[in-house]
Amino acid sequence: MSGNVFQDLRYGVGKLLYASPVYRYTLIGRAPNELTIVPPDSWPGNAERGTAISAGELSFLGETVRGGKHAWRPAGMSDAWLAELHGFDWLRDLRAVGGDAARRRARDLVEDWIEHQTGWQEIAWRPDILATRLFAWLGQHDFFCASADDDYRRRYLATIARQAKHLARVLPGGVEGAGLIRAAKGLTVAGLALPGHEASARQGLRILERACHRQILPDGGHVARNPQTQATVLRDLVDVRSALLAAEQEIPAFLLGAIDRAAPFLRMLRHNDGRLALFNGSCESEDWQIDMLLAQADARGRAPSSAPHTGFERIVANRTVALLDTGTPPQAGLDHHAHAGTLSLEVSIGKERLITNCGARPGNRDPWATVQRSSAAHSTMVVDDTNSSEILADGTFGRRPQKVRVERSEDDGDTWVSASHDGYVPAFGLEHERRLYMASGGDDIRGEDVLSRAGVASTARPARGFALRFHLHPTVQASLVQNGSAVLLRLPSGIGWRLIAEGGTVSLAESIYLGESEDVRRSEQIVVSGALEAGASAARVKWALKRVPKKT
């Protein structure tokens, strides 16, 4: 039995104990009288949302609840919404409002949680949520707690100590992936902040080191392959480094190395608008927030062009950026939110996005939960309306690409990338290959998508047709031209591009864009569709994307 499986099994069995009325008494110990350090928390809050919270409105992930005290488990809310509520990250929003009223509101809500929620509950005490709450309470100490009376401070510190004790007891069980890094951060920071809890800091760093070794790949990418997760993990690592510096502790080499690798990789997955590409459940995120994160990371490495371990290619020519997903899906256990977007493509021109993936709505709730993860929601080739990675009922992947082969060459500024995946081999006996070329001037992009016979698996069935999709950003205007054989695209700046394709029927269809946080926007997609033939190359679509003169 592997260590992870054993820890998860132990945590699962332990839930029976944690939920018992007597468990809370096992967490009682001597409470500290003060903090050793207040961990730095310089991340900005949202004053508008803070004002709403002051008025009793709790809005996360596109869902809103109005309530005062004791509203910790409103009916019908998703686990993701409850995680946001119990994580207390929103204390920064109240801090952003400032003033005595916001301070009192923060103090009252923390006090109410202490009064009514300190018994173990599945979501509120999940290790990553508990760790988020610990960091928020400790980091905002000077905002809402420093001026409180002695009785408040005593209960606040005692509750933090009990939560830290539970976290040390259960880790590394109960959470995996980026959540384990978050939990290790919380334990480390709590151990540094609470006198007498130095062992917790050491335990947290040991868990963090193992997690970084497994999750931060040699090219700097996180195993989840999600740009937003990349940013979250980097921020957690920066927070640990900042807390260690505040405590005048030595920074471990593994932590410095992880930050130095992860920051350049985050740069790789940005478009020139400063926001993130939309792969594997990512949203764009605000450009200034990413700028702030990279500045605090203080890692000077340039964005790599190729990430062979994580599986992305970046092509830059003049002001044109193309990003290609060339990796296998995340491993089992980390694939609950992954997307079936192998070999999907995004293209931006300057600060304007042209070809995108559909993105993901935060919270992963119906009706978009499955749709946004499908291959059809990505700018790639789809066979018989079937996902290249099979999305099972429990949200994990079944059949998936096992191999993605990639070749790249460059000559005098011109770049070629060729990649293929075998995700359709078990179902249809077909392999998808995508070849991409960008000229040095950035105004000439050519591609070829090929479905070829790769032997017939025992589970394979005949496929009838294919659809090559190019999802367009909502700001792009599209119209069919040249008797329907091409599409003219206009960016908001007036710059025009023409996409020409042969090997299938070109059409325009409706699409959606979920890349802008909680908004759902209408957009369009170019679809090149056709029937699959019986020869060695079942389908071959050649396409070109070229700039046309700007309107005058």
C-alpha positions in Angstrom: 0.0 0.0 0.0 1.5 3.4 -1.0 2.1 6.1 1.5 -0.6 8.3 -0.1 -3.2 5.6 0.0 -2.4 4.7 3.6 -2.7 8.4 4.7 -6.0 8.8 2.9 -7.3 5.6 4.4 -6.2 6.7 7.9 -7.9 10.1 7.3 -11.1 8.5 6.2 -11.3 6.2 9.2 -10.3 9.2 11.4 -13.4 11.2 10.3 -15.5 8.9 12.6 -13.4 10.1 15.5 -13.2 13.8 14.5 -17.0 14.0 14.2 -17.6 12.7 17.7 -18.6 15.2 20.4 -15.5 14.3 22.5 -12.9 14.9 19.8 -12.7 18.7 20.4 -11.5 18.0 24.0 -8.5 16.1 22.6 -7.3 19.4 21.0 -7.3 21.4 24.2 -3.9 22.5 25.4 -2.1 25.5 26.8 -3.0 28.5 24.7 -0.3 31.0 23.8 -0.6 34.5 25.2 0.7 36.2 22.1 2.1 35.5 18.6 5.8 35.1 17.9 5.3 36.7 14.5 2.5 38.0 12.5 3.0 36.4 9.0 3.2 39.0 6.2 0.0 39.0 4.1 0.3 41.8 1.5 -2.1 40.4 -1.0 -4.8 42.9 -1.9 -8.5 42.6 -1.0 -11.6 43.8 -2.9 -13.1 46.8 -1.2 -16.4 46.5 -3.2 -16.9 42.9 -1.9 -15.8 43.9 1.5 -18.5 46.6 1.6 -21.1 43.9 0.6 -19.8 41.6 3.4 -20.2 44.4 5.9 -23.8 44.6 4.8 -24.3 40.9 5.3 -23.9 39.8 1.7 -21.7 36.8 1.1 -20.9 36.3 -2.6 -18.5 33.7 -3.9 -18.1 31.9 -7.2 -21.2 33.6 -8.7 -23.5 32.6 -5.8 -24.8 35.0 -3.2 -26.3 34.5 0.3 -27.5 37.3 2.5 -27.3 36.6 6.2 -25.8 37.7 9.5 -24.2 35.7 12.2 -24.5 31.9 12.3 -25.0 31.7 8.5 -22.1 29.2 8.2 -24.1 26.5 6.4 -26.8 28.0 4.2 -28.9 25.4 2.5 -28.2 24.5 -1.1 -24.7 25.9 -1.4 -21.9 24.0 -3.1 -18.9 22.5 -1.3 -16.7 25.0 -3.2 -18.8 27.9 -2.0 -18.6 26.7 1.6 -14.9 26.3 1.2 -14.6 29.9 0.3 -16.7 31.0 3.2 -14.9 28.9 5.8 -11.4 29.8 4.4 -11.8 33.5 5.5 -9.7 34.8 2.6 -12.4 37.5 2.4 -11.0 39.1 5.5 -8.7 40.9 3.1 -11.8 42.4 1.5 -12.9 43.9 4.8 -9.3 45.1 5.3 -9.5 46.8 1.9 -12.6 48.7 3.1 -10.8 49.9 6.2 -12.3 51.8 9.2 -13.7 50.7 12.5 -17.0 49.3 11.0 -15.1 46.9 8.7 -12.8 45.9 11.6 -15.7 45.2 13.9 -17.4 43.2 11.2 -14.3 41.1 10.8 -14.0 40.6 14.5 -17.6 39.7 15.0 -17.6 37.1 12.2 -14.4 35.4 13.5 -15.9 35.4 17.0 -19.1 33.9 15.7 -17.2 31.2 13.9 -15.3 30.4 17.1 -18.5 30.2 19.1 -20.4 28.0 16.7 -18.1 26.2 14.3 -15.2 24.9 16.4 -16.5 21.3 16.3 -15.1 19.2 13.4 -17.1 19.4 10.1 -16.2 17.9 6.8 -15.7 21.1 4.7 -14.7 23.6 7.4 -12.0 21.4 8.8 -10.7 19.9 5.6 -6.9 20.4 5.8 -6.6 22.9 2.9 -9.6 25.0 4.1 -8.4 24.9 7.7 -4.9 26.0 6.6 -6.4 28.8 4.5 -8.4 30.0 7.5 -5.3 29.8 9.8 -3.3 31.9 7.4 -6.1 34.5 7.0 -6.6 34.8 10.7 -2.9 35.1 11.5 -2.2 37.4 8.5 -5.0 39.8 9.4 -4.3 39.8 13.1 -3.2 43.4 13.2 -6.3 44.4 11.3 -9.0 42.9 13.4 -7.5 41.4 16.5 -4.6 43.5 17.8 -7.0 46.1 19.3 -9.5 43.6 20.7 -9.9 43.0 24.4 -7.9 40.4 26.3 -10.7 37.9 26.4 -11.2 38.0 22.7 -7.5 37.6 22.0 -7.3 34.7 24.4 -10.1 32.8 22.6 -8.7 33.7 19.2 -5.3 32.3 20.1 -6.7 29.2 21.8 -8.8 28.4 18.7 -5.8 28.8 16.4 -3.7 26.5 18.5 -6.5 23.8 18.5 -6.8 24.0 14.7 -3.1 23.9 14.2 -2.9 20.8 16.5 -5.6 19.1 14.4 -3.8 20.0 11.2 -0.6 18.5 12.5 -2.4 15.4 13.5 -4.0 14.6 10.2 -1.5 15.7 7.6 -0.5 14.6 5.0 -3.9 12.8 4.8 -7.2 14.3 3.7 -5.9 16.4 0.8 -3.7 16.1 -2.3 -2.3 18.1 -5.1 -2.2 21.9 -4.6 -4.4 21.4 -1.5 -1.6 19.6 0.2 0.8 22.5 -0.5 -1.8 24.9 0.9 -2.2 22.7 4.0 1.6 22.5 4.5 1.8 26.2 4.2 -0.8 26.7 6.9 0.9 24.3 9.3 4.3 25.9 8.7 3.1 29.4 9.2 1.0 28.5 12.3 4.1 26.8 13.8 6.2 29.9 13.2 3.5 32.2 14.6 2.6 30.3 17.8 5.2 30.0 20.6 5.9 26.5 21.5 4.7 25.1 18.1 8.1 24.9 16.4 7.6 21.2 15.8 4.6 22.0 13.6 6.7 24.4 11.5 9.3 21.7 11.0 6.6 19.1 10.1 5.0 21.6 7.7 8.3 22.1 5.9 8.9 18.4 5.6 5.5 17.9 4.1 5.9 20.9 1.8 9.3 19.6 0.6 7.8 16.2 -0.4 4.9 17.9 -2.0 7.1 20.2 -4.1 9.3 17.3 -5.2 6.2 15.4 -6.5 4.2 18.3 -7.8 6.6 21.0 -9.2 8.1 19.3 -12.3 11.7 20.0 -13.5 10.4 22.6 -16.0 8.6 24.5 -13.2 5.1 23.4 -14.1 2.6 22.1 -11.5 1.3 18.6 -12.2 -2.3 19.9 -12.4 -1.3 21.7 -15.7 -3.7 24.5 -14.8 -2.3 28.1 -15.1 -4.5 29.3 -12.3 -3.3 26.5 -10.0 0.2 27.4 -11.0 -0.4 30.9 -9.7 -2.0 29.7 -6.5 0.8 27.3 -5.7 3.5 29.9 -6.4 1.7 32.3 -4.1 1.6 29.7 -1.3 5.3 29.1 -1.7 6.0 32.9 -1.6 3.9 33.1 1.6 6.0 30.4 3.3 9.2 32.2 2.3 7.9 35.5 3.6 6.9 33.9 7.0 10.3 32.3 7.3 12.0 35.6 6.7 9.8 37.3 9.2 10.7 34.6 11.7 14.4 35.1 10.8 14.6 31.5 9.8 16.8 30.0 7.1 15.0 29.5 3.7 15.3 25.9 2.6 17.0 25.3 -0.7 14.0 23.2 -1.9 11.7 26.2 -1.4 14.0 28.7 -3.2 14.4 26.2 -6.1 10.6 25.6 -6.4 9.9 29.3 -6.6 12.7 29.9 -9.1 11.2 27.2 -11.4 7.5 28.0 -10.9 7.6 31.7 -11.6 9.1 31.5 -15.1 6.6 28.8 -16.0 3.8 31.1 -14.9 5.1 33.7 -17.3 5.0 31.1 -20.0 1.3 30.6 -19.6 0.4 34.4 -19.9 -0.8 36.1 -23.0 0.4 39.6 -23.8 -2.6 41.1 -22.1 -0.9 39.9 -18.9 -3.6 37.4 -18.1 -3.6 33.6 -18.1 -4.2 31.1 -20.8 -7.3 28.9 -20.5 -6.1 25.3 -20.0 -7.4 22.7 -17.6 -9.9 24.8 -15.7 -8.1 28.1 -15.6 -9.6 31.6 -15.7 -7.8 34.6 -17.0 -7.2 36.3 -13.6 -6.3 40.0 -13.3 -3.1 41.0 -14.9 -2.1 43.3 -12.0 -2.5 40.4 -9.5 -0.2 38.2 -11.6 2.3 41.1 -11.9 2.3 41.5 -8.1 2.8 37.8 -7.6 5.7 37.6 -10.0 7.2 40.7 -8.4 7.0 39.2 -4.9 8.3 35.8 -6.2 11.4 37.8 -7.3 12.5 35.1 -9.8 14.2 36.5 -12.8 14.0 33.5 -15.2 12.5 34.1 -18.6 9.4 32.3 -19.8 10.5 29.0 -21.4 9.4 28.3 -25.0 9.0 24.5 -24.3 7.9 22.7 -21.1 8.6 19.1 -22.0 7.7 17.7 -18.5 4.5 19.6 -18.0 3.6 19.7 -21.7 3.2 23.1 -23.2 4.7 24.9 -26.2 4.9 28.7 -26.5 5.6 30.4 -29.8 6.2 34.1 -29.9 6.9 36.1 -33.1 6.6 39.9 -33.1 3.4 40.6 -31.2 1.8 37.2 -31.8 1.7 34.5 -29.1 0.5 30.9 -29.7 0.2 28.4 -26.8 -0.3 24.7 -27.4 -1.2 22.0 -24.9 1.2 19.1 -25.6 0.9 17.2 -22.4 -0.8 14.1 -21.1 -3.7 14.7 -18.6 -2.9 14.9 -14.9 -2.4 11.6 -13.1 -5.3 9.9 -11.3 -6.1 11.7 -8.1 -5.3 15.1 -9.6 -7.7 14.9 -12.6 -11.0 15.8 -11.0 -11.0 19.3 -12.6 -8.8 18.6 -15.6 -10.0 19.2 -19.1 -10.0 16.9 -22.2 -8.1 19.5 -24.2 -5.1 17.7 -25.5 -3.4 19.6 -28.4 -5.7 22.6 -27.9 -4.5 26.0 -29.1 -4.7 29.6 -28.1 -3.5 32.6 -30.1 -3.3 36.3 -29.2 -2.2 39.3 -31.1 -0.7 42.0 -29.0 -3.1 42.5 -26.0 -6.0 41.1 -28.0 -7.1 37.4 -27.8 -8.1 35.8 -31.1 -8.4 32.0 -30.7 -9.1 30.6 -27.2 -10.4 27.7 -25.3 -13.8 28.2 -23.5 -12.3 28.4 -20.0 -14.0 27.3 -16.8 -16.5 28.9 -14.5 -15.4 29.0 -10.9 -17.1 26.5 -8.6 -17.4 23.9 -11.3 -21.2 23.8 -10.9 -23.9 22.6 -13.4 -24.7 23.3 -16.2 -21.1 24.1 -17.1 -19.3 21.5 -15.0 -19.0 18.8 -17.7 -19.4 21.0 -20.8 -16.4 23.2 -20.0 -14.2 20.1 -19.6 -15.1 18.5 -22.9 -12.9 18.4 -25.9 -15.5 20.4 -27.9 -14.9 23.3 -25.5 -11.3 23.6 -26.7 -9.6 24.7 -30.0 -8.6 21.2 -31.2 -9.9 18.4 -33.3 -12.7 16.2 -32.0 -13.7 12.8 -33.3 -17.4 11.8 -33.3 -18.3 14.3 -30.6 -16.2 12.2 -28.2 -13.7 13.5 -25.6 -10.1 12.7 -26.1 -10.1 11.9 -22.4 -13.1 10.1 -21.1 -14.8 12.1 -18.3 -16.4 9.6 -15.8 -19.5 10.2 -13.7 -17.4 10.9 -10.6 -15.4 13.6 -12.5 -12.2 11.7 -12.9 -10.8 10.5 -16.3 -11.1 7.0 -17.6 -9.6 6.5 -21.1 -7.0 9.2 -21.8 -4.0 9.9 -23.9 -1.0 7.9 -22.8 1.6 9.4 -25.1 1.9 12.9 -26.5 4.9 13.1 -28.9 6.3 16.6 -29.6 9.0 17.9 -32.0 10.0 21.6 -32.3 12.4 23.4 -34.6 13.3 27.0 -35.2 15.1 28.6 -38.1 15.8 32.4 -38.4 12.7 33.2 -36.3 10.4 30.8 -38.0 9.0 28.1 -35.7 7.6 24.6 -36.3 5.9 22.4 -33.7 4.5 19.0 -34.4 2.6 17.0 -31.7 0.4 13.9 -31.7 -1.7 12.1 -29.1 -3.2 8.6 -28.9 -6.3 9.5 -26.9 -8.6 8.3 -29.7 -6.8 5.0 -30.3 -8.7 2.9 -27.8 -12.1 4.2 -29.0 -11.6 4.6 -32.7 -8.1 3.4 -33.6 -7.2 6.9 -34.6 -4.2 9.1 -33.7 -4.4 12.9 -33.9 -1.4 14.9 -35.1 -1.3 18.7 -35.1 1.4 20.6 -37.0 1.9 24.3 -36.4 4.1 26.8 -38.1 4.5 30.5 -37.3 6.6 32.9 -39.5 9.1 35.2 -37.9 6.9 38.2 -38.5 4.0 36.7 -36.5 1.5 37.5 -39.3 1.5 34.1 -40.9 0.3 31.0 -39.0 -0.2 27.7 -40.7 -1.5 24.4 -39.4 -2.4 20.9 -40.3 -4.5 18.5 -38.3 -4.4 14.8 -39.3 -6.3 11.8 -38.1 -4.4 8.6 -39.0 -5.1 4.9 -38.5 -3.0 3.6 -35.6 -4.2 0.0 -35.5 -7.5 -1.2 -34.2 -7.9 -1.8 -30.5 -10.3 -4.4 -29.2 -12.6 -1.7 -28.0 -12.4 0.4 -31.2 -15.5 1.2 -33.2 -15.8 2.9 -36.6 -15.9 6.7 -36.3 -18.1 8.7 -38.6 -16.9 12.3 -38.6 -14.6 14.9 -37.1 -14.9 18.6 -36.2 -11.9 20.9 -36.0 -12.8 23.8 -33.7 -11.4 27.3 -33.3 -13.2 29.1 -30.5 -13.0 32.9 -30.8 -12.8 35.4 -28.0 -16.1 37.3 -27.5 -14.5 40.6 -28.8 -13.7 39.0 -32.2 -16.1 39.7 -35.1 -16.3 36.8 -37.6 -17.9 36.5 -41.0 -17.8 33.8 -43.7 -16.1 35.0 -47.0 -14.9 33.5 -50.2 -18.0 31.5 -50.8 -17.8 30.0 -47.3 -14.3 28.7 -47.7 -12.7 31.2 -45.3 -13.6 33.3 -42.3 -12.7 37.0 -41.9 -11.9 37.9 -38.3 -11.8 41.4 -36.9 -10.2 42.3 -33.5 -11.4 45.3 -31.5 -8.5 47.4 -32.7 -9.6 46.8 -36.3 -6.8 44.5 -37.2 -8.1 41.7 -39.5 -7.1 38.1 -39.9 -8.4 35.5 -42.4 -8.6 31.8 -41.6 -8.7 29.5 -44.7 -9.1 25.8 -44.4 -9.3 22.8 -46.8 -10.2 19.2 -46.1 -13.6 19.9 -44.5 -16.6 22.2 -44.5 -16.1 25.6 -42.9 -18.9 27.0 -40.8 -19.5 29.4 -37.9 -21.3 28.3 -34.8 -22.3 29.7 -31.4 -19.9 29.2 -28.5 -19.5 30.5 -24.9 -16.6 32.1 -23.1 -16.1 31.3 -19.4 -12.6 32.7 -19.0 -13.6 35.9 -17.2 -14.2 34.8 -13.6 -17.9 34.6 -12.9 -19.2 35.9 -16.2 -20.6 33.8 -19.0 -20.3 35.5 -22.4 -21.5 34.5 -25.8 -18.9 34.0 -28.5 -18.5 32.2 -31.8 -16.4 29.3 -33.1 -15.1 28.3 -36.5 -15.8 24.6 -37.2 -14.2 22.7 -40.0 -16.1 19.4 -40.2 -16.1 16.3 -42.4 -16.6 12.6 -42.7 -13.9 10.1 -41.9 -12.5 8.1 -44.8 -11.2 4.5 -44.8 -7.6 5.3 -45.9 -4.5 5.6 -43.9 -5.2 9.2 -43.3 -8.8 9.2 -42.2 -8.9 13.0 -42.2 -6.5 15.8 -43.1 -7.3 19.5 -42.6 -4.9 22.2 -43.7 -5.5 25.7 -42.5 -3.8 29.0 -42.5 -4.3 32.2 -40.4 -3.0 35.3 -42.0 -3.2 39.0 -41.2 -5.1 41.3 -43.6 -4.8 45.1 -43.9 -6.4 47.1 -41.1 -9.6 49.0 -41.9 -9.2 52.6 -42.8 
